[in-house]
Amino acid sequence: MLTDIEIAKQCKMRDIGEIAAKLGLTEEQFERYGKYKAKLDVPASARQGKLILVTAINPTASGEGKTTVSIGLADGMARSGKKVCLALREPSLGPVFGIKGGAAGGGYAQIVPMEDINLHFTGDLHAITAANNLLAAMLDNHIFRGNELDIDPDKIYFRRCLDMNDRALRNVTVGQRGEGVEREEHFEITAASEVMAILCLATSLSDLKRRLGNIIVGENRKGEYVFARDLQAEGAMCSLLKDAIKPNLVQTLEGTPAVVHGGPFANIAHGCNSVLATKTALGLADWVVTEAGFGADLGAEKFLDTKCRVAGIQPDCVVIVATVKALKLHGGADKAHLAEEDISALKKGLPNLFKHIENIKNVYGKPVVVAMNRFASDTPAEIETVMKSVAEAGAEAVFTDVFLKGGAGGEELARAVCRAAEQKSELRFSYDLNDPIEKKIEDVVKNVYGGKGAEFSEEAKQKIAEAEARGYGKLPVIIAKTQYSLSDDAKLLARPEGFTVHVRDIIVKGGAEFIVAVAGSIMLMPGLGKHPAAEHIDVDESGEIVGLS
């Protein structure tokens, strides 16, 4: 079997102008970044295609192939003659060089040029990092130059960021040896930064600038919030992001258009591509396939409860991606024996999938299709068990072969999804925006996670009270927690019950316009594993990148 990058390099890519033409775009509506990438500058359209959201069960460490299935699904739809467009997130260099690898799909279901997309692409994440760190630099410089705003150095909330997994930067000291006011600093990965969230939720360039100005950088000694606009930073930040706000156009291996833009993580941020990218795609195609990070308790919840509210959109069908291996892992199977038939473990793990199905159908009111990402080790007995069990749970399961067969392996899934999307449905939410912050968090825990409630630290309670007193109580909530469990404990697999989610901190994101509840031991700056993927990535003598997946 060829590696992902070897398959991608064998692909005969179409000129990006040909891909743009499939969406009815003229040369004036896109800006070329070489032969195979472009930036889109398309005004909002009243035309509205059908939207398919792809999510997953609580995944294994390497993921369940959600992006791969999304790409294969779109290619499967295109094979039946549908005008379809993907709307995906951009990869972060953290996972690319860490444990998960790239995020351009896999096998014969990829977006290309995969090495460009996985590495620097069109520079969006670099621009976000630069804008974020410009604000941090202006903040510290303001304090150093006399501190006219009387900012309290012990109450600075805004953090620097870097698009890399680097645990050494979680806690650092800046301003040492007289180079500013010495204080503790904490880096976040760029995908978790508020600037990333703002870019992905902004509806226009003017909305982007407004949101940037509303970033809360800290407090003054009177206890009042200090904003980025007080530092007159939003204009310069926006100048760094004026091109980054434009969605990127690329293609699949089979030539299906793909709009790829923004990349917040779903375990520590809101996990969806940009509002502009999704709405642009919906205005250009009859069918749009998008995805949200990690399990449906994270990315899908945030897509439905937050992004849909902001953008005024809703999916016509939700696809839940699962694998037999992951279900067996949820059922307590030994990692070393996941490729062996184990019906008992499979049955014990299925309740995790059932909970996600129930959430989409009963909490959010949307049709659901289960996409089983097929592995060669899946046995007929395991396949039959899944198909029968999912049918009993009120959904349809389709085993897909998109990794090995591309769009041809996604045609059956495409037919099932199109049938489901024709059902009339109206999106419901898991909480009421007008409820107090604690109630909204409790509702997510009870309705989506299946827990008995949330427990708040004294610090979290105090910050909630302050946020509500300052007028931020009506914002959506974003819960930062582990992706491996429905709970905030990564070891509680399958469908745990009776658990409590522990909220240890609250962060008000004034620019992104949501409240972050930090649960459990989730880290805003990931670290590298003992043997990161970076050890296997290289450039050969001809200048070709190898080892990237």
Residue pairs with C-beta under 8 A, 6 or more apart in sequence:
2 10
3 547
3 549
4 102
4 104
4 105
4 106
4 107
4 110
4 114
4 548
4 549
5 114
5 115
5 545
5 546
5 547
5 548
5 549
7 107
7 108
7 110
7 253
8 104
8 110
8 112
8 113
8 114
8 115
8 253
9 544
11 110
11 112
11 253
13 35
13 36
13 112
13 113
13 251
14 251
14 255
15 35
15 36
16 30
16 32
16 34
16 35
16 36
16 37
16 38
16 249
16 250
16 251
17 27
17 32
18 255
19 249
19 250
19 251
19 255
19 257
20 26
20 27
20 29
20 30
20 38
20 249
20 257
22 83
22 255
22 257
23 83
23 85
23 257
23 284
23 285
24 284
25 40
25 42
25 284
29 40
29 41
29 42
30 38
30 39
30 40
30 41
30 42
30 249
31 38
31 39
31 41
31 246
32 38
33 39
33 122
33 248
36 112
36 113
36 116
36 250
36 251
37 113
37 116
37 121
37 122
37 248
37 249
37 250
38 248
38 249
39 122
39 243
39 246
39 247
39 248
39 249
40 246
40 247
40 248
40 249
40 259
40 280
41 246
42 280
42 283
42 284
44 279
44 283
45 282
45 283
45 284
46 283
47 282
47 283
47 284
48 282
48 283
49 83
49 85
49 281
49 282
49 283
49 284
49 285
49 286
49 287
49 288
50 286
50 287
50 288
50 316
50 317
50 421
51 278
51 282
51 288
51 290
51 313
51 314
51 315
51 316
52 73
52 287
52 288
52 289
52 290
52 315
52 316
52 317
52 318
52 319
52 417
52 421
53 290
53 291
53 292
53 300
53 303
53 304
53 315
53 317
53 318
53 319
54 66
54 69
54 70
54 73
54 289
54 290
54 291
54 292
54 318
54 319
54 321
54 371
55 66
55 291
55 292
55 295
55 296
55 299
55 300
55 303
55 318
55 319
55 320
55 321
55 356
55 360
56 63
56 64
56 66
56 294
56 295
56 296
56 320
56 321
56 322
57 64
57 295
57 296
57 320
57 321
57 322
57 326
57 327
57 330
57 352
57 353
57 356
58 294
58 295
58 297
58 326
58 330
58 352
58 483
58 484
58 485
58 486
58 493
59 66
59 294
59 295
59 326
59 483
59 484
60 323
60 325
60 326
60 329
61 99
61 100
61 484
62 99
62 100
62 101
63 100
64 321
64 322
64 323
64 326
64 373
65 106
65 321
65 323
65 373
65 403
66 291
66 293
66 321
67 88
67 103
67 104
67 105
67 106
67 291
68 105
68 106
68 107
68 109
68 110
68 373
68 402
68 403
69 109
69 319
69 321
69 371
69 373
69 400
69 402
69 410
69 413
70 86
70 88
70 105
70 289
70 290
70 291
71 86
71 88
71 105
71 109
71 110
71 111
71 252
71 256
71 258
71 402
72 105
72 108
72 109
72 400
72 402
72 403
72 405
72 406
72 407
72 409
72 410
72 413
73 289
73 319
73 371
73 400
73 402
73 410
73 413
73 414
73 417
74 84
74 85
74 86
74 252
74 256
74 258
74 287
74 289
74 407
74 410
75 109
75 252
75 253
75 254
75 256
75 402
75 406
75 407
75 410
76 402
76 407
76 408
76 409
76 410
76 411
76 412
76 413
76 414
77 84
77 287
77 289
77 410
77 414
77 417
77 418
78 84
78 254
78 255
78 256
78 407
79 254
79 407
79 408
79 411
79 414
80 411
80 414
80 415
82 286
82 287
82 414
82 418
83 285
83 286
83 287
84 256
84 257
84 285
84 286
84 287
84 288
84 289
85 256
85 257
85 258
85 259
85 281
85 284
85 285
85 287
85 288
85 289
86 111
86 252
86 256
86 257
86 258
86 259
86 260
86 281
86 288
86 289
86 290
87 258
87 259
87 260
87 261
87 273
87 277
87 278
87 280
87 281
87 288
87 289
87 290
88 103
88 111
88 258
88 259
88 260
88 273
88 290
88 291
89 103
89 260
89 261
89 262
89 263
89 264
89 272
89 273
89 291
89 293
90 103
90 117
90 121
90 124
90 125
90 248
90 260
90 261
90 262
90 263
90 273
91 102
91 103
91 104
91 117
91 118
91 121
91 263
92 103
92 125
92 163
92 189
92 190
92 191
92 263
92 265
93 119
93 125
93 163
93 164
94 163
94 164
94 165
94 189
94 191
94 526
95 101
95 102
95 103
95 165
96 102
96 103
96 118
96 119
96 533
96 548
97 164
97 165
97 528
97 532
97 533
97 534
97 537
98 165
98 526
98 528
98 529
98 532
98 533
98 534
99 529
99 532
99 533
100 533
101 533
101 548
101 549
102 114
102 117
102 118
102 548
102 549
103 118
103 263
104 110
104 111
104 112
104 114
104 117
104 118
105 111
105 114
105 252
106 403
106 549
107 402
107 403
107 404
107 406
108 253
108 402
108 403
108 404
108 405
108 406
108 409
109 252
109 253
109 402
109 403
109 406
109 407
109 409
109 410
110 252
110 253
111 117
111 250
111 251
111 252
111 253
111 258
111 260
112 250
112 251
112 252
112 253
113 250
114 548
115 545
115 548
117 250
117 260
118 548
119 545
119 548
120 126
121 248
121 260
122 243
122 244
122 248
123 243
123 244
124 199
124 244
124 248
124 261
124 262
125 163
125 190
125 191
125 196
125 263
126 163
127 240
127 241
127 243
127 244
128 161
128 190
128 193
128 195
128 196
128 199
128 241
128 244
129 161
129 162
129 163
129 190
129 193
130 240
131 195
131 212
131 237
131 238
131 240
131 241
132 160
132 161
132 190
132 193
132 194
132 195
133 160
133 161
134 233
134 236
134 237
134 240
135 158
135 195
135 215
135 217
135 228
135 231
135 233
135 237
136 158
136 159
136 160
138 231
138 233
138 236
139 151
139 156
139 158
139 217
139 218
139 231
139 233
140 174
140 175
140 180
140 181
141 180
142 148
142 149
142 151
142 231
143 151
143 153
143 180
143 181
144 175
144 180
144 181
149 220
149 226
149 230
149 231
150 220
150 221
150 222
151 217
151 218
151 219
151 220
151 221
151 226
152 218
152 219
152 220
152 221
153 181
153 183
154 183
155 218
155 219
156 183
156 217
156 218
157 216
157 217
157 218
157 219
157 507
158 194
158 215
158 216
158 217
158 218
158 228
159 185
159 186
159 187
159 188
159 193
159 524
160 185
160 187
160 188
161 187
161 188
161 189
161 190
161 192
161 193
161 195
162 169
162 187
162 189
162 190
162 525
163 189
163 190
163 191
164 189
165 189
165 525
165 526
165 527
165 528
165 532
166 187
166 525
166 527
166 528
167 523
167 525
167 526
167 527
167 528
169 186
169 187
169 525
170 186
170 187
170 523
170 524
170 525
171 184
171 185
171 186
172 184
172 185
172 186
172 187
173 182
173 183
173 184
173 185
174 180
174 182
174 183
174 185
175 181
175 182
175 183
176 182
186 524
186 525
187 525
188 268
188 524
188 525
189 265
189 268
189 524
189 525
189 526
190 196
191 263
191 264
191 265
191 268
191 269
192 264
192 265
192 268
192 269
192 524
192 525
194 215
194 509
194 511
194 512
195 212
195 215
195 237
195 241
195 511
196 262
196 263
196 264
196 269
197 264
197 269
197 270
197 509
197 511
197 512
197 514
198 208
198 211
198 212
198 215
198 511
198 512
199 208
199 241
199 244
199 245
199 262
199 274
200 261
200 262
200 264
200 270
200 272
200 273
200 274
200 275
201 211
201 270
201 274
201 275
201 307
201 310
201 512
201 513
202 208
202 211
202 245
202 274
202 275
202 276
203 275
203 276
203 310
203 311
205 238
205 242
205 245
208 238
208 241
208 245
209 234
209 235
209 238
210 234
211 511
211 512
211 513
212 228
212 233
212 234
212 237
212 238
212 241
212 511
213 227
213 228
213 229
213 233
213 234
213 511
214 227
214 228
214 229
214 510
214 511
214 513
215 227
215 228
215 509
215 510
215 511
216 225
216 226
216 227
216 508
216 509
216 510
216 511
217 226
217 227
217 228
217 230
217 231
218 225
218 226
219 225
219 226
220 226
225 470
225 510
227 510
228 234
228 237
228 511
245 274
245 276
246 276
247 259
247 260
247 261
247 274
247 276
247 277
247 280
248 259
248 260
248 261
249 257
249 258
249 259
249 260
250 258
250 260
251 257
251 258
252 258
252 407
253 406
254 406
254 407
256 407
257 284
257 285
259 273
259 277
259 278
259 280
259 281
260 273
260 277
261 273
261 274
261 276
261 277
262 272
262 273
262 274
262 277
263 273
264 270
264 271
264 272
264 293
265 271
265 293
265 294
266 272
266 292
266 293
266 294
266 298
266 299
266 302
266 483
267 293
267 294
267 298
267 480
267 481
267 482
267 483
267 522
268 480
268 522
268 523
268 524
269 478
269 480
270 302
270 303
270 306
270 307
270 478
270 512
270 514
271 292
271 293
271 294
271 298
271 299
271 302
271 303
272 278
272 290
272 292
272 293
272 299
272 302
272 303
272 307
273 290
273 291
275 307
275 310
275 311
278 288
278 290
278 307
278 311
278 313
279 311
279 313
281 288
281 290
282 288
282 313
287 418
290 315
291 299
292 298
292 299
292 300
292 302
292 303
293 299
293 483
294 483
295 356
295 483
295 486
296 318
296 320
296 356
296 359
296 360
297 356
297 359
297 448
297 449
297 486
298 479
298 481
298 483
300 318
300 356
300 359
300 360
301 359
301 430
301 444
301 448
302 478
303 315
304 314
304 315
304 364
304 366
304 427
304 429
304 430
305 429
305 430
305 431
305 444
305 476
305 477
306 476
306 478
306 514
307 313
308 314
308 315
308 427
309 429
309 433
309 476
310 513
314 366
314 426
314 427
315 366
315 427
316 366
316 367
316 421
316 425
317 366
317 367
317 368
317 369
317 417
317 420
317 421
317 423
318 360
318 364
318 366
318 367
318 368
318 369
319 368
319 369
319 370
319 371
319 413
319 417
320 353
320 356
320 357
320 360
320 368
320 369
320 370
320 371
320 395
321 370
321 371
321 373
322 353
322 370
322 371
322 372
322 373
323 372
323 373
323 375
324 346
324 372
324 375
324 377
324 378
324 382
324 383
324 386
325 338
325 339
325 375
325 377
326 349
327 345
327 346
327 349
327 350
327 352
327 353
327 386
328 338
328 342
328 345
328 346
328 349
329 335
329 338
329 345
329 349
329 493
330 348
330 349
330 351
330 352
330 493
330 494
331 342
331 344
331 345
331 346
331 347
331 348
331 349
331 350
331 493
331 494
332 345
332 348
332 349
332 493
332 494
333 342
333 345
333 349
338 377
339 375
339 377
340 377
341 379
341 381
341 382
343 381
343 382
343 385
346 382
346 385
346 386
347 385
347 389
348 494
349 493
349 494
350 385
350 386
350 389
351 494
351 495
352 486
352 493
352 494
352 495
353 370
353 390
353 393
354 389
354 393
354 495
355 450
355 486
355 495
357 368
357 370
357 390
357 393
357 394
357 395
358 393
359 447
359 448
360 366
360 368
361 367
361 368
361 394
361 395
363 428
363 430
363 447
363 448
364 427
364 428
364 429
364 430
365 425
365 426
365 427
365 428
366 425
366 427
367 420
367 421
367 423
367 425
368 395
368 420
369 395
369 396
369 397
369 398
369 413
369 416
369 417
369 420
370 390
370 395
370 396
370 397
370 398
371 397
371 398
371 400
371 413
372 378
372 383
372 386
372 397
372 398
372 399
372 400
373 400
373 402
373 403
374 399
374 400
374 401
374 403
378 399
383 399
386 397
386 399
387 397
387 399
390 396
390 397
391 397
396 416
396 420
398 412
398 413
398 416
400 409
400 410
400 412
400 413
401 408
401 409
402 409
402 410
402 413
403 409
430 443
430 444
430 447
430 448
431 439
431 440
431 443
431 444
431 447
431 477
432 439
432 440
432 443
433 440
433 474
433 475
433 476
434 474
435 443
436 464
436 468
436 473
437 464
437 467
437 468
437 473
437 477
437 506
437 515
438 454
438 456
438 464
440 476
440 477
441 454
441 477
441 479
441 501
441 503
441 517
442 453
442 454
444 477
444 479
445 451
445 452
445 453
445 454
445 479
445 500
445 501
446 452
446 453
449 486
449 487
449 499
449 501
450 486
450 495
450 496
450 497
451 486
451 487
451 496
451 497
451 498
451 499
451 500
451 501
452 498
452 499
452 500
453 500
453 501
454 500
454 501
454 502
454 503
454 517
454 519
455 500
455 501
455 502
455 503
456 464
456 503
457 502
457 503
457 504
457 505
459 504
459 505
459 506
460 503
460 504
460 505
460 506
460 517
463 505
463 506
463 507
463 508
464 506
467 473
467 506
467 508
467 515
470 508
472 508
472 510
472 515
475 508
475 513
475 514
475 515
476 513
476 514
476 515
477 514
477 515
477 516
477 517
478 509
478 514
478 515
478 516
478 517
479 501
479 503
479 516
479 517
479 519
480 516
480 517
480 518
480 519
480 522
480 524
481 487
481 488
481 501
481 519
481 520
481 522
482 488
482 489
482 490
482 520
482 521
482 522
484 490
484 493
485 491
485 492
485 493
485 496
486 492
486 495
486 496
487 496
487 499
487 501
488 499
488 501
488 502
488 519
488 520
488 522
489 496
489 499
489 520
492 499
501 519
501 520
502 519
502 520
503 517
503 518
503 519
504 518
504 519
504 520
505 517
505 518
506 515
506 516
506 517
506 518
507 515
507 516
507 518
508 515
508 516
509 515
509 516
518 524
528 534
533 547
533 549
536 547
537 545
537 546
537 547
537 548
538 545
538 546
538 547
539 545
539 546
540 546
